[in-house]
Amino acid sequence: MSSQLAIFGGAPVIPKGTFQAWPLVNEVDEEYVLASLRGTNHAFGPNCVAFEKEFAAWNGNQYAITTNSGTAALHMCVAACGCSEGDEIIVTAYSWSSSATCILHHNCIPVFVDIDWETMNIDVAKIEAAITEKTKAIIVVHLHGLAVDMERVMAIAAKHGLKVIEDACQAHGAKFQGKKVGTLGHCGAFSFNQNKNLCSGEGGMFVTDDEELMKKARMLWSFGETRTPTESRDYHAYALGWMYRNNDLTAAFGRAQLTRLDLYLEWQRNNVQLLDKQLEGVPYLIRPTEPEQHEHNWYNYVLRFDLAALNQMHNASQFRDKIVAALRAEGVEAVVWQRFILPRMTVFQAKNAYGYGAPWTSPHAQLVDYALEQYPVAQRHSDTHVCLVQSLRYPNGPELTELITEAIWKVMTQVETLEELAAV
Ligand SMILES: *Cc1c(COP(=O)(O)O)cnc(C)c1O
């Protein structure tokens, strides 16, 4: 006999206070940050230099440049790849906004490609149809920590003379064919925002193995200068630059967290493996996949509900929201991630980036169309997904995972009863 759902007044499966928040800050973090604070250079200082070296070594890159956000690192990628006003850059239709707005930052034009249902990443089979004579680059987003099939993407890019930018902001340590993301394309960007697996409050890292790309990215990073803040500078803007540098305290925090990153990744993999096994057979639940040749980092464990089988596709996102509310009532930290697919966001639909229609009205640009019928898979995914993020992370362990399992079984075996629930 099933017990009453908490959303209808029953007892919740997971008691309050069971979940431990991310990230755990310990005495190592305190030591690193205090040492920086007690030092004399809080701007681009010794911890920034060390963080770049240590992260490059951890990831297997020749060059790493520490930035104040992942978005800054993405913009540096666009600039490094030599993209100019009006050039087109291909990107997935479903991601964080700045996977695509970084293209606008450089006056370039995003061209969206629908996603593949299985992997939730860009549908690689649809990339070639989106290439025009204006296309300069492809941004691949290793979404939720699952790498894109880079063998196929790099082959397409080579055939058409395109650069490949990796948005690895969620994918620290994820691998494809045994190689870490950020080493597979021409350059890449990581984020160290609080929610990411390596976090320092805010922050990011540009990575590449190409010296030319590194130099171009560095100019954009620091006022268009050609020398780094630790070299003797001539304070001259050789090109248009931004101020994307990191500061020493944040870099110190990032270095401290980096000492535990491998532990974090192993820990969440173990939690996910346990959870995924226990969710086998849950009705109306579609579990995420980890295809051959891929090593997921399980930054985000994303489930979809089979709302077609539940006859709820006519109001999919509303019914999904009811299931999420029911899970949350049981104490599961379930969250809906992106409610808007990228081309549906106002900045693209209204083309309102810089005023006067720029950059879309540039004489160097050609007309692009963001009609939403082009992205049905991304829309279906957005409407039917739910995420389990932080409750599967260090130091939350198997006890909590077992409770999450129990709560999901409880809700999904009674999911039809949610029809009577008023809209949430
Ligand atoms: C977080 C994130 C970004 C942006 O990183 P910030 O550090 O917040 O600028 C870009 N792309 C993806 C996929 C992200 O998850």
The ligand as a Gaussian input file, in Angstrom:
#p B3LYP/6-31G(d) Opt

LIG

0 1
 C       27.465000      28.619000     -15.725000
 C       27.506000      28.507000     -17.189000
 C       28.036000      29.514000     -18.001000
 C       28.472000      30.851000     -17.477000
 O       29.388000      30.826000     -16.457000
 P       29.502000      32.111000     -15.493000
 O       30.720000      31.837000     -14.689000
 O       28.257000      32.149000     -14.682000
 O       29.652000      33.299000     -16.374000
 C       28.102000      29.290000     -19.363000
 N       27.671000      28.150000     -19.901000
 C       27.139000      27.162000     -19.159000
 C       26.693000      25.915000     -19.838000
 C       27.010000      27.325000     -17.789000
 O       26.436000      26.372000     -17.059000

